[in-house]
């Protein structure tokens, strides 16, 4: 960080990058109304706000992907008019978007140098490329296997490669849009430590996040964006989670309902001796037994990479099990397709809404009715306009979705509103079993409360909910029972008042009895 004590008469340098009174509209939608912020060298500026507040639009303008209708963007005190990201990159500004610019088929080293390959005569100098990669990684304290194909690298490592690629091309302003949304807690913590090191080395970091705990941990200053207008920046030393929540929402946060137990009924979903391989043929699930009753939420807790993704995909039919059985109300459904399972009573909220939960190129209305029950909206094989309109209205109203026109592409919605469409669409079908994987990933405070209430209502209406979440607070807030996975096996089952310490120890491989004994010893 800059030295706060300067010699008398010495003028403070201008912010490394700044926005003054920036506005941007898309037709009738005003994404940014009056946005001002300033990010200084050697600091982390956090930008927070509800979904749809205009954060991503602002970042796109700072990077040259979009241009403001009004206001100014300044770099080192000079007004700039970026016409493309190339202009921003020339001024040392880089952006890591939520959708990483990584080519899965290439190695991590090939991704690092893509488009900027070092050459010897007419050939790529791979020895020099590897040396430069190792130097870059060492400079920020990262350890990367550069020979690994990107498709097989954890998302956290792919993010590091994107950051290093920007640094290697001269970027000293790094803008990261929701970088921890897809990371497990341990990976998120490692990324925050990396961002802090980058700032301490004199770089400028702009960090967008919905996770207020992360913001408080890493940021020097915090700018709140609400309804396209910024609030004055707050030093993190003067902020609190409660204050930030009030600024984001324009008042006191919505009260968090104390979780009450569901009234469990008969067993709806049963799995026996379930085993599955990952995409590389590595065993990720081994001998998993589960049973879920109507009217209860079963939480699945695990450290990332311990089989929870494979379990969710196997339950819904996206991954074929190596062995074992899956039954819904006594009917064997181990091999049927996703469509067959959904027709039988499965609902699914994917952790990857952009590629599995939604068709981004289609309209909001088309995504709202994209279910196997589409036939109920037709007559003699043709969709009935009145039934479609009614179904779309039901989804958008029950999901409290903010949108312009239902004919707009769903990609035009913020991530939180996209997730509301997914949740409302799935629950409209009243599924016997709802598999909900990371349902609040990338969602703001208000949206998280809304989604939690929707899951509770589904449980109370008789659905069995299988909740996969890497947020222990979410598991504790919602689950009636918790099953813990470690290295693809069930290592413990806890009741609805599961203690966080016990959960954590189980997730790291302790036995249930050992975790409880260790917890009692610490008291």
C-alpha positions in Angstrom: 0.0 0.0 0.0 1.0 3.6 -0.5 2.8 5.2 2.5 0.1 7.2 4.3 2.7 9.6 5.7 4.1 11.8 3.0 6.6 14.6 3.2 5.0 18.0 3.6 4.0 19.6 0.3 4.3 16.3 -1.6 1.2 15.7 -3.7 -0.4 12.3 -3.6 -0.3 10.5 -7.0 -3.6 10.2 -8.9 -5.5 6.9 -8.6 -4.1 4.2 -10.9 -7.6 3.8 -12.5 -10.7 5.9 -11.8 -14.3 6.3 -13.0 -16.1 9.6 -12.6 -19.9 9.9 -13.0 -20.1 7.0 -15.5 -23.5 6.0 -16.9 -24.4 3.2 -19.3 -27.8 2.1 -20.6 -29.0 -0.8 -22.7 -32.2 0.3 -24.3 -34.6 1.2 -21.5 -32.4 -0.6 -18.9 -30.0 1.7 -17.0 -27.2 -0.5 -15.8 -25.0 2.4 -14.5 -26.5 5.7 -13.6 -23.8 7.6 -11.7 -20.8 5.5 -10.9 -17.5 6.9 -9.4 -14.7 4.9 -7.9 -10.9 5.2 -7.5 -8.4 2.4 -7.2 -4.9 3.2 -6.0 -1.5 1.5 -6.6 -0.7 -1.2 -4.1 -4.3 -1.6 -2.9 -7.3 -3.9 -3.2 -10.6 -2.1 -3.9 -13.6 -4.3 -3.4 -16.8 -3.5 -5.4 -20.0 -5.0 -3.9 -23.7 -4.8 -4.6 -26.8 -6.8 -5.4 -27.1 -8.9 -8.6 -28.1 -6.4 -11.4 -26.6 -3.4 -9.6 -24.3 -2.8 -12.5 -21.0 -4.2 -11.3 -20.1 -6.3 -14.4 -21.1 -3.5 -16.7 -18.7 -1.1 -14.9 -15.9 -3.6 -15.1 -16.5 -4.1 -18.8 -16.1 -0.4 -19.4 -12.9 -0.2 -17.3 -11.5 -2.9 -19.6 -12.7 -1.5 -22.9 -15.3 -4.2 -23.6 -18.0 -1.5 -23.5 -18.1 2.3 -23.6 -19.9 4.7 -21.2 -22.7 6.9 -22.4 -21.6 9.6 -20.0 -18.8 10.3 -17.5 -15.1 9.6 -17.7 -12.6 6.9 -17.1 -9.1 8.0 -16.1 -5.8 6.1 -15.9 -3.0 7.8 -13.9 -5.1 11.0 -13.9 -5.5 11.1 -17.7 -8.9 10.7 -19.4 -8.9 7.7 -21.7 -11.4 6.4 -24.2 -10.9 2.7 -24.7 -12.3 1.3 -27.9 -11.3 -2.3 -27.2 -9.5 -4.4 -24.6 -6.3 -3.9 -26.6 -6.4 -0.3 -25.5 -6.8 -1.2 -21.9 -4.1 -3.9 -22.0 -1.7 -1.3 -23.4 -2.3 0.8 -20.3 -1.6 -2.1 -18.0 -5.2 -3.1 -17.3 -6.3 -6.8 -17.3 -9.7 -8.5 -16.6 -10.4 -12.0 -15.3 -14.1 -12.6 -16.1 -16.3 -15.2 -14.5 -16.0 -17.2 -17.8 -12.3 -18.0 -17.9 -10.5 -17.5 -21.3 -8.9 -20.9 -21.1 -8.7 -23.3 -24.0 -9.4 -26.8 -22.4 -7.6 -28.8 -25.1 -4.3 -27.0 -24.5 -1.8 -27.4 -21.7 -1.5 -24.7 -19.0 1.8 -23.6 -20.5 0.2 -23.3 -24.0 -2.6 -21.3 -22.5 -0.2 -19.0 -20.7 1.7 -18.0 -23.9 -1.2 -18.3 -26.4 -1.0 -15.3 -28.8 2.3 -14.2 -27.3 4.6 -17.2 -27.9 8.3 -16.6 -27.5 10.1 -17.6 -30.8 13.5 -18.7 -31.9 13.6 -18.2 -35.7 10.3 -19.5 -37.0 9.6 -21.9 -34.1 8.1 -21.5 -30.7 10.9 -21.5 -28.0 9.2 -23.8 -25.5 12.3 -23.8 -23.2 12.1 -20.1 -22.9 8.4 -20.3 -22.5 8.7 -22.7 -19.6 11.4 -20.6 -17.9 9.3 -17.5 -18.1 6.3 -19.5 -16.8 8.3 -20.7 -13.8 9.6 -17.2 -13.1 6.1 -15.7 -13.2 4.7 -18.4 -10.9 7.6 -18.0 -8.4 7.1 -14.2 -8.4 3.6 -14.6 -6.9 4.2 -17.7 -4.9 2.3 -20.1 -7.1 3.1 -23.7 -7.9 1.7 -25.0 -11.3 2.2 -28.1 -13.3 2.6 -26.5 -16.7 2.4 -29.8 -18.6 -1.2 -30.4 -17.3 -4.0 -30.2 -19.9 -6.2 -27.3 -18.9 -9.4 -29.4 -19.0 -7.9 -31.5 -16.1 -6.7 -28.6 -14.0 -8.8 -27.4 -11.0 -10.6 -24.1 -11.7 -8.4 -22.4 -9.1 -5.3 -23.3 -11.1 -6.9 -22.1 -14.3 -7.6 -18.8 -12.6 -4.0 -18.5 -11.5 -2.9 -19.1 -15.1 -5.2 -16.3 -16.3 -3.7 -13.9 -13.7 -0.2 -14.8 -14.6 -0.9 -14.4 -18.3 -2.1 -10.8 -17.6 0.9 -10.1 -15.4 3.3 -11.5 -18.0 1.8 -9.1 -20.6 2.4 -6.1 -18.4 -0.9 -5.7 -16.5 -0.5 -4.1 -13.1 -4.2 -3.4 -12.7 -6.1 -6.7 -12.2 -9.9 -6.7 -12.3 -11.5 -9.9 -11.0 -15.2 -10.4 -11.5 -16.6 -12.8 -8.8 -13.4 -14.9 -8.8 -14.3 -17.0 -5.8 -17.9 -17.9 -6.9 -16.8 -21.3 -8.2 -14.1 -22.0 -5.7 -14.2 -24.2 -2.6 -13.4 -22.4 0.7 -9.8 -23.5 0.8 -9.2 -22.5 -2.8 -10.9 -19.1 -2.2 -8.7 -18.5 0.8 -5.6 -19.2 -1.3 -6.8 -16.8 -4.0 -7.4 -14.0 -1.5 -3.8 -14.5 -0.2 -2.5 -14.3 -3.8 -4.5 -11.0 -4.4 -3.1 -9.6 -1.2 0.5 -10.4 -2.2 -0.1 -8.8 -5.6 -1.3 -5.6 -4.0 1.6 -5.6 -1.5 3.9 -5.9 -4.4 2.5 -2.6 -5.8 -0.2 -3.8 -8.2 -3.8 -2.6 -8.1 -6.6 -5.1 -7.6 -10.3 -4.5 -8.2 -12.2 -7.4 -6.6 -15.9 -8.0 -7.1 -17.6 -10.3 -4.7 -20.9 -11.1 -3.0 -19.1 -12.7 -0.1 -18.8 -10.0 2.5 -16.5 -12.0 4.8 -14.0 -12.2 1.9 -14.3 -8.5 1.2 -13.6 -7.6 4.8 -10.6 -9.9 4.8 -8.8 -8.8 1.6 -9.9 -5.2 0.7 -8.3 -1.9 1.7 -11.4 0.0 0.6 -14.9 -1.0 -0.3 -17.2 0.7 -2.8 -20.9 -0.2 -2.7 -22.9 -0.1 -6.0 -26.7 0.0 -5.6 -29.2 0.4 -8.5 -26.4 1.7 -10.7 -25.1 4.4 -8.3 -22.0 4.2 -6.1 -21.8 5.1 -2.4 -18.6 6.8 -1.2 -15.8 4.3 -0.6 -15.4 3.0 2.9 -12.0 1.9 4.4 -12.3 -1.8 5.4 -11.1 -0.9 8.9 -14.3 1.2 9.4 -16.7 -1.4 7.8 -18.6 -4.3 9.2 -20.7 -7.0 7.6 -23.8 -5.5 8.9 -23.0 -2.0 7.6 -22.2 -3.4 4.2 -25.4 -5.4 4.0 -27.4 -2.3 4.9 -25.7 -0.3 2.2 -26.2 -3.0 -0.4 -29.9 -3.4 0.3 -30.7 0.2 1.2 -31.9 -0.7 4.7 -31.7 -3.5 7.2 -31.0 -6.9 5.7 -33.9 -9.3 5.4 -34.1 -11.4 8.6 -32.6 -14.9 8.3 -35.2 -17.4 9.3 -34.1 -19.9 12.0 -34.2 -23.3 10.4 -37.0 -25.5 11.7 -37.0 -29.2 11.2 -39.0 -30.7 8.4 -41.6 -33.4 8.9 -40.0 -36.3 7.2 -42.2 -38.9 5.6 -41.5 -42.1 3.6 -38.2 -42.8 1.9 -38.3 -41.3 -1.6 -34.8 -41.6 -2.9 -32.5 -44.5 -2.1 -28.9 -45.3 -3.3 -27.0 -48.4 -2.5 -23.3 -49.2 -3.0 -23.0 -46.3 -5.5 -19.7 -46.0 -7.2 -18.6 -43.7 -10.1 -15.5 -42.6 -12.0 -14.5 -39.0 -12.9 -13.8 -37.9 -16.5 -10.2 -39.2 -16.3 -11.3 -42.6 -15.1 -10.3 -42.0 -11.4 -12.6 -43.5 -8.8 -14.5 -40.6 -7.1 -17.4 -42.4 -5.5 -17.1 -45.8 -3.7 -19.8 -47.7 -1.9 -22.1 -44.7 -1.1 -25.4 -45.5 0.6 -28.0 -42.8 1.0 -31.7 -42.5 1.7 -33.8 -39.3 1.6 -37.3 -38.9 2.9 -40.1 -36.7 1.6 -40.3 -33.5 3.6 -36.6 -33.3 4.5 -33.4 -31.5 3.3 -30.4 -33.8 3.2 -27.1 -31.8 3.1 -24.1 -33.2 1.4 -20.9 -31.7 2.9 -17.4 -32.3 1.5 -14.2 -30.5 0.6 -14.0 -29.9 -3.1 -12.9 -32.9 -5.1 -14.1 -35.6 -2.7 -16.9 -36.9 -4.9 -19.8 -34.5 -4.3 -19.9 -33.4 -8.0 -19.9 -37.0 -9.2 -22.6 -37.9 -6.8 -24.9 -35.1 -7.9 -24.3 -36.0 -11.6 -24.9 -39.7 -10.9 -28.2 -39.0 -9.1 -29.6 -36.9 -12.0 -28.2 -39.2 -14.8 -25.4 -37.0 -16.2 -22.8 -39.6 -15.1 -23.3 -43.4 -15.4 -22.4 -45.2 -12.2 -19.7 -47.9 -12.2 -21.9 -50.0 -9.9 -24.7 -49.7 -7.4 -28.4 -48.7 -7.6 -30.6 -45.6 -7.5 -34.3 -45.9 -6.7 -37.1 -43.4 -6.6 -40.1 -44.5 -4.6 -39.0 -48.1 -5.1 -38.6 -47.8 -8.8 -35.1 -48.6 -10.1 -33.6 -45.7 -12.0 -29.9 -46.5 -12.2 -29.5 -46.4 -15.9 -32.3 -44.2 -17.4 -31.5 -40.8 -19.0 -31.7 -37.4 -17.5 -35.0 -36.8 -19.3 -36.4 -40.1 -18.0 -35.4 -39.3 -14.4 -36.9 -35.8 -14.6 -40.1 -37.2 -16.0 -40.1 -39.7 -13.1 -39.9 -36.8 -10.5 -36.4 -35.5 -10.3 -35.7 -31.7 -10.4 -32.2 -30.4 -10.8 -30.4 -27.1 -10.0 -27.0 -27.5 -11.6 -23.9 -25.9 -10.1 -23.1 -24.8 -13.7 -26.2 -22.8 -14.6 -24.6 -21.2 -17.7 -23.9 -24.5 -19.4 -26.3 -27.0 -17.9 -29.1 -25.0 -16.2 -29.8 -22.6 -19.0 -29.5 -22.1 -22.8 -28.0 -18.6 -22.8 -28.8 -17.9 -26.4 -32.5 -18.5 -25.9 -35.0 -16.1 -24.4 -36.1 -15.7 -20.8 -39.5 -17.2 -21.7 -38.0 -20.2 -23.5 -35.7 -21.0 -20.5 -38.6 -20.6 -18.1 -40.5 -23.5 -19.7 -37.6 -25.7 -20.6 -38.7 -28.8 -18.7 -39.7 -32.4 -19.7 -43.3 -31.4 -18.8 -43.4 -29.1 -21.8 -46.1 -31.3 -23.3 -48.6 -30.0 -20.7 -48.4 -26.6 -22.4 -49.4 -28.0 -25.8 -52.5 -29.2 -27.6 -52.4 -31.7 -30.4 -48.6 -31.4 -30.5 -48.5 -27.5 -30.7 -47.6 -25.2 -27.9 -50.6 -23.2 -26.7 -49.8 -19.5 -26.4 -52.1 -18.9 -23.4 -50.6 -21.9 -21.5 -47.1 -20.8 -22.3 -47.8 -17.2 -21.2 -49.3 -18.5 -17.9 -46.3 -20.8 -17.2 -43.8 -18.1 -18.0 -45.6 -15.6 -15.8 -45.7 -18.2 -12.9 -42.0 -18.8 -13.1 -41.0 -15.1 -13.3 -43.5 -14.1 -10.6 -42.7 -16.9 -8.1 -39.0 -16.3 -8.7 -39.3 -12.5 -8.2 -37.2 -12.2 -11.3 -36.1 -8.7 -12.4 -36.2 -8.5 -16.2 -37.0 -6.1 -19.1 -38.9 -8.2 -21.6 -39.5 -12.0 -21.4 -38.3 -12.1 -25.1 -34.9 -10.8 -24.0 -32.1 -13.4 -24.1 -31.6 -14.9 -20.6 -27.9 -13.9 -20.9 -29.0 -10.3 -20.4 -30.1 -11.1 -16.8 -27.7 -10.8 -13.9 -26.4 -14.1 -12.5 -28.7 -14.0 -9.5 -31.8 -13.4 -11.7 -30.7 -16.3 -13.9 -30.6 -18.5 -10.9 -34.0 -17.4 -9.8 -35.4 -18.5 -13.1 -33.8 -21.9 -12.7 -35.0 -22.4 -9.1 -38.6 -21.2 -9.9 -38.8 -23.4 -13.1 -37.7 -26.5 -11.2 -39.9 -26.0 -8.2 -43.0 -25.3 -10.4 -42.9 -29.0 -11.4 -43.2 -30.0 -7.7 -40.4 -32.6 -7.9 -40.4 -35.7 -5.7 -36.6 -35.1 -5.4 -34.8 -31.9 -6.0 -31.0 -32.2 -6.5 -29.7 -28.7 -5.7 -26.0 -28.3 -6.4 -24.4 -25.0 -5.1 -27.8 -23.3 -5.5 -26.6 -19.8 -4.2 -23.3 -19.7 -6.0 -22.7 -16.1 -7.3 -26.0 -14.9 -5.7 -26.3 -11.7 -3.6 -27.6 -11.4 0.0 -31.2 -10.9 -0.9 -31.1 -13.7 -3.5 -29.6 -16.2 -1.0 -32.4 -15.5 1.5 -35.0 -15.9 -1.2 -33.5 -19.2 -2.5 -33.2 -20.6 1.0 -36.9 -19.9 1.6 -37.8 -21.6 -1.7 -35.9 -24.7 -0.7 -37.6 -24.8 2.7 -41.0 -24.3 1.1 -40.3 -27.2 -1.3 -39.4 -29.4 1.6 -42.5 -28.4 3.5 -44.6 -29.2 0.5 -43.3 -32.8 0.6 -40.3 -32.8 -1.7 -37.1 -34.5 -0.8 -34.2 -32.0 -1.2 -30.6 -33.2 -1.7 -28.5 -30.1 -1.1 -24.8 -30.0 -2.2 -23.0 -26.9 -0.9 -19.5 -26.0 -0.1 -20.8 -23.2 2.2 -21.0 -24.7 5.7 -23.3 -21.8 6.8 -25.7 -22.9 4.1 -25.6 -26.5 5.1 -26.2 -25.6 8.8 -29.0 -23.2 7.9 -31.0 -25.6 5.8 -30.2 -29.3 6.4 -32.3 -31.6 8.5 -29.6 -34.2 8.2 -26.0 -33.9 6.9 -24.0 -36.6 5.2 -20.3 -36.0 4.9 -18.1 -37.3 2.1 -14.4 -37.8 2.2 -12.5 -39.4 -0.7 -15.7 -40.6 -2.2 -17.0 -42.4 0.9 -19.6 -41.5 3.5 -17.6 -40.9 6.7 -20.4 -39.6 8.9 -24.0 -38.5 9.3 -25.1 -35.7 11.6 -28.4 -34.3 12.7 -29.8 -30.9 11.9 -27.8 -29.2 14.7 -24.5 -30.3 13.2 -21.6 -28.5 14.8 -19.3 -26.6 12.4 -16.1 -28.0 14.1 -17.4 -31.6 13.9 -18.4 -31.1 10.3 -15.0 -29.7 9.3 -13.1 -32.5 11.0 -15.3 -35.1 9.2 -14.7 -33.4 5.9 -11.0 -33.7 6.5 -11.2 -37.4 7.1 -11.8 -37.8 10.9 -14.2 -40.5 11.9 -17.5 -39.3 13.4 -16.6 -40.5 16.9 -13.0 -39.0 16.6 -14.4 -35.7 15.4 -16.8 -35.5 18.4 -14.1 -36.5 20.9 -11.7 -33.9 19.5 -14.5 -31.2 19.7 -15.3 -32.1 23.3 -11.6 -32.0 24.1 -11.4 -28.4 22.8 -14.3 -27.1 24.9 
